[in-house]
Amino acid sequence: MKLLLTLIMTFCGIYLAGDMVRQNPTLNALLSSAEKMYAVLNRKVANTSIIDGLRVLQRVYGVFTITLAIAFAITIALSYSDTALSAILAITCLTATFAWFSILWCLDHKRVVSAVVPNAALMVFGPIAIGVMDLLTGTNFTSILASPLLQLLQLTGLTWNVPSNPITIGAVSSVVFTAFWLAQYAIAWALCFPFAFLAALTAAAIMAVAKAIDRFAPKKPFVGAVVLVLITCSIALVYA
């Protein structure tokens, strides 16, 4: 860690040496291009919103997910023996995927929920419709519907005296499925909100840094960024 911090501080010091480093035309052109690109990027980040920042992070998490999934698939295909590496890739990929979905859940909540509503409505209202059909036609589909619910109750140690009225069976099944979807909805918020909140804090921190650099080094933001990195590494080196 100390070696890495020292190398970063060395490169920052070399860059801040200015004209002495820029004597080489190729290196000068490379640094000038980097400075211009960073100036545009820093100004764009400084003037963006939290929502836009979250969407950028969402795309970054998506790229990470695809990249890590490909890397994991390659390690499996090559029968790579390092199980620790495979586990790290799998866990990191799942974390990036969940972070991506968490932002999607919070920012595009209506669209995500709308995609699930047809299936949820079918499970909630379908049993009652089946009960009505059984009552009108004399069929017994609701008993088939109640069978897995009875098995579930048996696993929990509870009992249920199945009523003879198919509409009643359908209504009970609908209540169970409604509770299932509401529980899933609550769990989704409980799991997704912390990830999205951390992502929002990350975006806000990046924007705050960009605004600070734009304020204190408006003409040469790249120099301001290098100075900030140098100060941060110097402080970190003390505690490393």
C-alpha positions as a Markdown table, in Angstrom:
| # | Residue | x | y | z |
|---|---|---|---|---|
| 1 | Met | 0.0 | 0.0 | 0.0 |
| 2 | Lys | 2.8 | 2.4 | 0.9 |
| 3 | Leu | 4.6 | 1.6 | -2.4 |
| 4 | Leu | 1.4 | 2.3 | -4.4 |
| 5 | Leu | 0.8 | 5.6 | -2.6 |
| 6 | Thr | 4.5 | 6.6 | -3.0 |
| 7 | Leu | 4.3 | 5.9 | -6.8 |
| 8 | Ile | 1.2 | 7.9 | -7.2 |
| 9 | Met | 2.7 | 10.8 | -5.3 |
| 10 | Thr | 5.8 | 10.6 | -7.5 |
| 11 | Phe | 3.9 | 10.8 | -10.7 |
| 12 | Cys | 1.9 | 13.7 | -9.3 |
| 13 | Gly | 5.1 | 15.5 | -8.4 |
| 14 | Ile | 6.6 | 14.9 | -11.8 |
| 15 | Tyr | 3.4 | 16.3 | -13.5 |
| 16 | Leu | 3.5 | 19.4 | -11.2 |
| 17 | Ala | 7.1 | 20.0 | -12.2 |
| 18 | Gly | 5.5 | 21.7 | -15.3 |
| 19 | Asp | 7.7 | 22.9 | -18.1 |
| 20 | Met | 10.6 | 20.5 | -17.2 |
| 21 | Val | 8.3 | 17.5 | -18.0 |
| 22 | Arg | 6.8 | 19.1 | -21.0 |
| 23 | Gln | 10.0 | 19.5 | -22.9 |
| 24 | Asn | 9.2 | 16.3 | -24.9 |
| 25 | Pro | 6.6 | 17.3 | -27.6 |
| 26 | Thr | 4.9 | 13.9 | -27.5 |
| 27 | Leu | 4.5 | 13.9 | -23.8 |
| 28 | Asn | 3.4 | 17.6 | -23.9 |
| 29 | Ala | 0.7 | 16.7 | -26.4 |
| 30 | Leu | -0.5 | 13.8 | -24.4 |
| 31 | Leu | -0.7 | 15.9 | -21.2 |
| 32 | Ser | -2.5 | 18.7 | -23.0 |
| 33 | Ser | -5.1 | 16.3 | -24.4 |
| 34 | Ala | -5.6 | 14.8 | -20.9 |
| 35 | Glu | -6.0 | 18.2 | -19.4 |
| 36 | Lys | -8.6 | 19.3 | -22.0 |
| 37 | Met | -10.6 | 16.0 | -21.7 |
| 38 | Tyr | -10.6 | 16.3 | -17.9 |
| 39 | Ala | -11.6 | 19.9 | -17.9 |
| 40 | Val | -14.7 | 19.0 | -20.0 |
| 41 | Leu | -15.5 | 16.0 | -17.8 |
| 42 | Asn | -15.0 | 17.8 | -14.5 |
| 43 | Arg | -17.3 | 20.7 | -15.6 |
| 44 | Lys | -19.9 | 18.2 | -16.7 |
| 45 | Val | -19.8 | 16.3 | -13.4 |
| 46 | Ala | -19.9 | 19.5 | -11.4 |
| 47 | Asn | -23.0 | 20.7 | -13.1 |
| 48 | Thr | -24.9 | 17.4 | -13.2 |
| 49 | Ser | -27.7 | 16.3 | -10.8 |
| 50 | Ile | -27.9 | 13.5 | -8.3 |
| 51 | Ile | -30.3 | 11.6 | -10.6 |
| 52 | Asp | -28.0 | 11.9 | -13.6 |
| 53 | Gly | -25.1 | 10.8 | -11.4 |
| 54 | Leu | -27.1 | 7.7 | -10.3 |
| 55 | Arg | -27.9 | 6.8 | -13.9 |
| 56 | Val | -24.2 | 7.0 | -14.8 |
| 57 | Leu | -23.4 | 4.8 | -11.8 |
| 58 | Gln | -26.1 | 2.4 | -12.9 |
| 59 | Arg | -24.4 | 2.1 | -16.3 |
| 60 | Val | -21.1 | 1.6 | -14.6 |
| 61 | Tyr | -22.5 | -1.2 | -12.5 |
| 62 | Gly | -24.0 | -2.7 | -15.6 |
| 63 | Val | -20.7 | -2.7 | -17.4 |
| 64 | Phe | -19.0 | -4.3 | -14.3 |
| 65 | Thr | -21.7 | -7.0 | -14.2 |
| 66 | Ile | -21.2 | -8.0 | -17.8 |
| 67 | Thr | -17.4 | -7.9 | -17.6 |
| 68 | Leu | -17.3 | -9.9 | -14.4 |
| 69 | Ala | -19.8 | -12.4 | -15.7 |
| 70 | Ile | -17.6 | -12.9 | -18.8 |
| 71 | Ala | -14.5 | -13.3 | -16.6 |
| 72 | Phe | -16.3 | -15.8 | -14.4 |
| 73 | Ala | -17.5 | -17.8 | -17.4 |
| 74 | Ile | -14.0 | -17.9 | -18.8 |
| 75 | Thr | -12.6 | -19.2 | -15.5 |
| 76 | Ile | -15.2 | -21.9 | -15.5 |
| 77 | Ala | -14.7 | -22.8 | -19.2 |
| 78 | Leu | -10.9 | -23.1 | -18.7 |
| 79 | Ser | -11.5 | -25.2 | -15.5 |
| 80 | Tyr | -9.3 | -22.7 | -13.6 |
| 81 | Ser | -8.3 | -24.3 | -10.3 |
| 82 | Asp | -8.3 | -21.1 | -8.2 |
| 83 | Thr | -11.6 | -21.5 | -6.4 |
| 84 | Ala | -11.0 | -18.3 | -4.4 |
| 85 | Leu | -10.7 | -16.2 | -7.6 |
| 86 | Ser | -13.9 | -17.8 | -9.0 |
| 87 | Ala | -15.7 | -17.1 | -5.7 |
| 88 | Ile | -14.5 | -13.5 | -5.7 |
| 89 | Leu | -15.7 | -13.0 | -9.3 |
| 90 | Ala | -19.1 | -14.5 | -8.6 |
| 91 | Ile | -19.7 | -12.5 | -5.4 |
| 92 | Thr | -18.5 | -9.3 | -7.0 |
| 93 | Cys | -20.7 | -9.9 | -10.1 |
| 94 | Leu | -23.8 | -10.6 | -7.9 |
| 95 | Thr | -23.0 | -7.4 | -5.9 |
| 96 | Ala | -22.7 | -5.3 | -9.0 |
| 97 | Thr | -25.9 | -6.8 | -10.4 |
| 98 | Phe | -27.8 | -6.0 | -7.2 |
| 99 | Ala | -26.4 | -2.5 | -7.1 |
| 100 | Trp | -27.5 | -2.0 | -10.7 |
| 101 | Phe | -31.0 | -3.3 | -9.9 |
| 102 | Ser | -31.2 | -1.3 | -6.7 |
| 103 | Ile | -30.8 | 2.0 | -8.6 |
| 104 | Leu | -33.2 | 0.8 | -11.3 |
| 105 | Trp | -35.8 | -0.1 | -8.6 |
| 106 | Cys | -35.6 | 3.4 | -7.0 |
| 107 | Leu | -35.3 | 5.6 | -10.1 |
| 108 | Asp | -37.6 | 3.6 | -12.4 |
| 109 | His | -39.8 | 2.2 | -9.7 |
| 110 | Lys | -43.1 | 2.7 | -11.6 |
| 111 | Arg | -41.8 | 1.0 | -14.8 |
| 112 | Val | -40.3 | -2.0 | -12.8 |
| 113 | Val | -43.5 | -2.5 | -10.8 |
| 114 | Ser | -45.7 | -2.1 | -13.9 |
| 115 | Ala | -43.8 | -5.0 | -15.5 |
| 116 | Val | -44.7 | -7.3 | -12.6 |
| 117 | Val | -48.3 | -6.1 | -12.1 |
| 118 | Pro | -49.9 | -8.5 | -14.8 |
| 119 | Asn | -48.4 | -11.6 | -13.1 |
| 120 | Ala | -49.3 | -10.3 | -9.6 |
| 121 | Ala | -52.9 | -9.5 | -10.7 |
| 122 | Leu | -53.2 | -13.0 | -12.2 |
| 123 | Met | -52.1 | -14.7 | -9.0 |
| 124 | Val | -54.3 | -12.4 | -6.8 |
| 125 | Phe | -57.5 | -12.4 | -8.8 |
| 126 | Gly | -57.1 | -15.7 | -10.6 |
| 127 | Pro | -58.1 | -17.9 | -7.6 |
| 128 | Ile | -61.4 | -16.0 | -7.1 |
| 129 | Ala | -62.1 | -16.3 | -10.9 |
| 130 | Ile | -61.4 | -20.1 | -10.7 |
| 131 | Gly | -63.7 | -20.3 | -7.7 |
| 132 | Val | -66.5 | -18.6 | -9.6 |
| 133 | Met | -65.9 | -21.0 | -12.5 |
| 134 | Asp | -66.0 | -24.0 | -10.2 |
| 135 | Leu | -69.3 | -22.8 | -8.7 |
| 136 | Leu | -70.9 | -22.3 | -12.1 |
| 137 | Thr | -69.6 | -25.3 | -13.9 |
| 138 | Gly | -69.3 | -27.8 | -11.1 |
| 139 | Thr | -65.6 | -28.4 | -11.6 |
| 140 | Asn | -63.1 | -28.7 | -8.7 |
| 141 | Phe | -60.0 | -26.7 | -9.8 |
| 142 | Thr | -59.9 | -24.8 | -6.5 |
| 143 | Ser | -59.1 | -27.9 | -4.5 |
| 144 | Ile | -56.0 | -28.4 | -6.8 |
| 145 | Leu | -55.1 | -24.8 | -6.1 |
| 146 | Ala | -55.5 | -25.3 | -2.3 |
| 147 | Ser | -53.3 | -28.4 | -2.3 |
| 148 | Pro | -49.9 | -26.6 | -2.3 |
| 149 | Leu | -51.2 | -24.1 | 0.4 |
| 150 | Leu | -52.1 | -27.1 | 2.6 |
| 151 | Gln | -48.7 | -28.6 | 2.2 |
| 152 | Leu | -47.1 | -25.2 | 3.1 |
| 153 | Leu | -49.3 | -25.0 | 6.2 |
| 154 | Gln | -48.3 | -28.5 | 7.2 |
| 155 | Leu | -44.6 | -27.5 | 7.0 |
| 156 | Thr | -45.3 | -24.7 | 9.4 |
| 157 | Gly | -47.3 | -26.9 | 11.8 |
| 158 | Leu | -50.6 | -25.1 | 11.1 |
| 159 | Thr | -53.9 | -26.7 | 9.9 |
| 160 | Trp | -56.7 | -25.5 | 7.7 |
| 161 | Asn | -60.1 | -27.0 | 7.4 |
| 162 | Val | -60.7 | -26.5 | 3.7 |
| 163 | Pro | -64.2 | -25.1 | 3.1 |
| 164 | Ser | -66.6 | -26.6 | 0.6 |
| 165 | Asn | -67.4 | -23.3 | -1.1 |
| 166 | Pro | -64.9 | -22.9 | -4.0 |
| 167 | Ile | -65.2 | -19.0 | -3.9 |
| 168 | Thr | -64.1 | -19.1 | -0.2 |
| 169 | Ile | -61.1 | -21.3 | -1.2 |
| 170 | Gly | -60.3 | -18.9 | -4.0 |
| 171 | Ala | -60.6 | -15.9 | -1.7 |
| 172 | Val | -58.3 | -17.4 | 0.9 |
| 173 | Ser | -55.8 | -18.3 | -1.9 |
| 174 | Ser | -56.0 | -14.7 | -3.1 |
| 175 | Val | -55.2 | -13.4 | 0.3 |
| 176 | Val | -52.2 | -15.6 | 0.6 |
| 177 | Phe | -50.9 | -14.6 | -2.8 |
| 178 | Thr | -51.5 | -10.9 | -1.9 |
| 179 | Ala | -49.5 | -11.3 | 1.3 |
| 180 | Phe | -46.8 | -13.0 | -0.8 |
| 181 | Trp | -46.5 | -10.1 | -3.2 |
| 182 | Leu | -46.7 | -7.5 | -0.5 |
| 183 | Ala | -43.9 | -9.3 | 1.4 |
| 184 | Gln | -41.8 | -9.4 | -1.8 |
| 185 | Tyr | -42.4 | -5.7 | -2.3 |
| 186 | Ala | -41.4 | -4.8 | 1.2 |
| 187 | Ile | -38.3 | -7.0 | 1.0 |
| 188 | Ala | -37.3 | -5.4 | -2.3 |
| 189 | Trp | -37.4 | -1.9 | -0.7 |
| 190 | Ala | -35.5 | -3.1 | 2.4 |
| 191 | Leu | -32.7 | -4.6 | 0.3 |
| 192 | Cys | -32.6 | -2.1 | -2.6 |
| 193 | Phe | -32.8 | 1.2 | -0.7 |
| 194 | Pro | -29.5 | 0.9 | 1.2 |
| 195 | Phe | -27.6 | 0.2 | -2.0 |
| 196 | Ala | -29.3 | 3.0 | -3.8 |
| 197 | Phe | -28.7 | 5.4 | -0.9 |
| 198 | Leu | -25.0 | 4.5 | -0.9 |
| 199 | Ala | -24.9 | 5.0 | -4.6 |
| 200 | Ala | -26.5 | 8.4 | -4.2 |
| 201 | Leu | -23.9 | 9.3 | -1.5 |
| 202 | Thr | -21.2 | 8.2 | -3.9 |
| 203 | Ala | -22.6 | 10.4 | -6.7 |
| 204 | Ala | -22.9 | 13.3 | -4.3 |
| 205 | Ala | -19.3 | 13.0 | -3.1 |
| 206 | Ile | -18.0 | 12.8 | -6.7 |
| 207 | Met | -20.0 | 15.9 | -7.6 |
| 208 | Ala | -18.8 | 17.7 | -4.5 |
| 209 | Val | -15.2 | 17.0 | -5.4 |
| 210 | Ala | -15.7 | 18.1 | -9.0 |
| 211 | Lys | -17.4 | 21.4 | -7.8 |
| 212 | Ala | -14.5 | 22.0 | -5.3 |
| 213 | Ile | -11.9 | 21.5 | -8.1 |
| 214 | Asp | -13.9 | 23.8 | -10.4 |
| 215 | Arg | -14.1 | 26.4 | -7.8 |
| 216 | Phe | -10.5 | 26.5 | -6.7 |
| 217 | Ala | -8.9 | 25.7 | -10.0 |
| 218 | Pro | -11.4 | 26.9 | -12.7 |
| 219 | Lys | -8.7 | 27.5 | -15.4 |
| 220 | Lys | -6.7 | 24.3 | -14.8 |
| 221 | Pro | -9.0 | 21.7 | -13.2 |
| 222 | Phe | -6.6 | 18.9 | -14.0 |
| 223 | Val | -3.9 | 20.5 | -11.9 |
| 224 | Gly | -6.4 | 20.9 | -9.1 |
| 225 | Ala | -7.3 | 17.2 | -9.3 |
| 226 | Val | -3.6 | 16.2 | -9.2 |
| 227 | Val | -3.0 | 18.4 | -6.2 |
| 228 | Leu | -6.0 | 16.9 | -4.5 |
| 229 | Val | -4.7 | 13.4 | -5.2 |
| 230 | Leu | -1.3 | 14.4 | -3.9 |
| 231 | Ile | -2.8 | 15.7 | -0.6 |
| 232 | Thr | -5.0 | 12.7 | -0.2 |
| 233 | Cys | -2.1 | 10.2 | -0.8 |
| 234 | Ser | 0.1 | 12.2 | 1.6 |
| 235 | Ile | -2.5 | 11.9 | 4.4 |
| 236 | Ala | -3.1 | 8.3 | 3.6 |
| 237 | Leu | 0.6 | 7.5 | 3.7 |
| 238 | Val | 0.8 | 8.8 | 7.3 |
| 239 | Tyr | -1.8 | 6.2 | 8.4 |
| 240 | Ala | -0.7 | 3.4 | 6.0 |
